[in-house]
Amino acid sequence: MVSLLATAAEHGTETAASGGGAMELAWVIPVIAMVSAALIWAIGKRLPMRGAEIGVAAMIAVFIGGLLVFFDAIAHINADAEWHGFEKAVTWMNFGPGSTVELGYMVDGLAAVMMVIVGFVALMVHIYAASYMKGEVRVTHFFATLSLFTGSMLTVVLANNLLMMLVGWEGMGLSSYLLIGHWWEKHENSSAAIKAFLTTRVGDIGFMFGIFVLFWAAGSFNVAHINELAADGGIARGTLTVAALLLFCGAVGKSAQFPLHTWLPDAMAGPTPVSALIHAATMVVAGVYLVARMFPVFDNAFDVALDVVAVIGSITTVIAALLALVQQDLKRVLAYSTISQLAYMIAGLGVGAYTASVFHIWTHAWFKALLFLAAGSVIHAVHSNNMTDMGGLFRKMPITSITYIVGGLALAAFPPFAGFWSKDELVVGAYEAATAGSRAGTLTLVAMLLTAFLTACYVARMLALTFFGKPRYDPEHVHPHESPKLMTYPLIALAALAVAGGWVGIPGEMNQFGRWVHYGDEHAAFNPMIAILSTGLALAGFAAGWAIFRMGKVKIDVRKTALAPFYRLLLNRYYLDDIYFKGIVRPVRDRLSAAAYWINQKVLDGAVNAAGMVAVASGRFAYRDVDQGLIDGLVNNLARLTGRTGDKLKFWQTGNMQRYAAAMFLGVATLVGAFVFFRI
């Protein structure tokens, strides 16, 4: 990377926006993660911790570097509220007048916040994984890929142009495939990795076409230039609408939104540290980040673009929360929770609540990373993912239990935990859109309030079944105990942020986050009615879940009620996997592939085989009739004639001088006679 920059600098141009300081070296941060991956692959197996020490050291450097860039960016924002960020780039390729591809990076408030999120969560995950993955197979490969994953996300965050963003985007796709399928010996793990890879590729096709549309319209891949043209009316609204909807396809795939959300729960087949990194700070957040980064394109397109974003987010947040209610696998509960929370962010962007959506990325990173790592601690102790094998763990695992409860309360959006502040702002944004007459805003408001109730309900269920009540594990074979310090220290650090991380976005004069990240004249407002309503719904949902699953106040078998069909619908995940398998996978595998095989065998191979047969027949004719019969026959016959002539003439070569003299005399006499005869 360094040599590439140097080479590009020799042959290209360099541009920089206002800024400097630590931001000058921001490009080094993803490079550190990439170099870490290369070093682990090269020498990791020779080290005592199989390369984990390199990964942890690199993530410390990444986090510190991210903090320095963050504080530098905040200093510029505080000094100048109109500061638009720092950008530096060199021309990498030039393929026509005004058509260049840059190699560069851009730092603004959004990128600076994301760097802190990615850096800190990646550091906690690496420290945690150093203990969690001890003794597992392919540890070196795991940590190398984990560093590559982090570097790819940082590339997406810092990229100043859409092509570089696409490189990091696909790097995450590759890394997720390798990490989800880390334990590939089990068929379901490798199948989950393939499913994640192929499903996200569907959305990525739209993302790439969106990039092409914007390049055609703007003549550049540069993000700032495209956004500026979009805001100033330099690109037709129809073109912006098409581009926005295509870009959103990429977000739907990566951020697991309906109908491409089915890959994310299956991704739980990967090791728990991978789940924490994917769900809290990297891959699935990338889709939300894409919409936020390109928000001027969405905001200046026709209303249908943001309406589609809001509707998809609203649908996804409810259906995922309902699915979380019926899961027995602890990690799958958190997986559907992630889908639902990402949909909150997507729906928020759809109704124009830009700052609130980005703020929810911030708070969600802390409590969701905490929940996944704490879930891994529980699974590590009871050797099972199912909550039916847990219960009564609070006394056995106090640190894990307390931190998990903190994360759960933050997820349920109880004040003063981090999730309350960001979720409240999102609901306020939906309320303002609804009161302005937006139908999509009304749908989003209803979906968010319903999801607030459902979220608290499945959080209560999850806590009750996991940490309270009678133990349901086998005491003869399972002996739960607190996890090692390398696993509990990250939990404590993340729990602290799950409590206090939202205080930077408290509405009013104390709202610092709104200063760091905002769009236009947008400002965070506090609506007491909305706060009371959303908190009341959360309390009601938690109380209902606690009463049912902890206190046993409601003893109704849903399978024997009128809700049985709906319950089966949830257990079968709306039959979407069946629809995809029977409607897409099986026809492709059994029919389309069979047709393709027939065409390959009968048409393509038939043509090739026929050409081969013609070539063989032609070769035989050329060899047997032309080469052997005609050419070689002519040469051989000439040789035979020459041989026979030689046989006849060789009798004249006797070595007798008298015969030679007589022959000479006879020849001379013949010549003289002929001369005299013809002369006469």
Secondary structure by P-SEA (a helix, b strand, c coil): caaaaaaaaacbbbbbcccccccccccaaaaaaaaaaaaaaaccccccccaaaaaaaaaaaaaaaaaaaaaaaaaaaaacccccbbbbbcccccccccbbbbbcccccaaaaaaaaaaaaaaaaaaaaaacccccccaaaaaaaaaaaaaaaaaaaaacccaaaaaaaaaaaaaaaaaaaacccccaaaaaaaaaaaaaaaaaaaaaaaaaaaaaaacccccaaaaaaaaaaccccaaaaaaaaaaaaaaaaaaaccccccccccccccccaaaaaaaccccccaaaaaaaaaaaaaaaaccaaaaaaaaaaaaaaaaaaaaaaaccccaaaaaaaaaaaaaaaaaaaaaacaaaaaaaaaaaaaaaaaaaaaaaaaaaaaccccccccccccccccaaaaaaaaaaaaaaacccccaaaaaaaaaaaaaaaaaaaccaaaaaaaaaaaaaaaaaaaaaaaaaaaccccccccccccbbbbbccaaaaaaaaaaaaaaaccccccccccccccccccccccbbbbbbaaaaaaaaaaaaaaaaaaaaaccccccccccccccaaaaaaaaaaccaaaaaaaacccccccccaaaaaaaaaaccaaaaaaaaaaaaaaaaaaaacccccccaaaaaaaaaaaaaaaaaaacccccccaaaaaaaaaaaaaaaaaaaaaaac
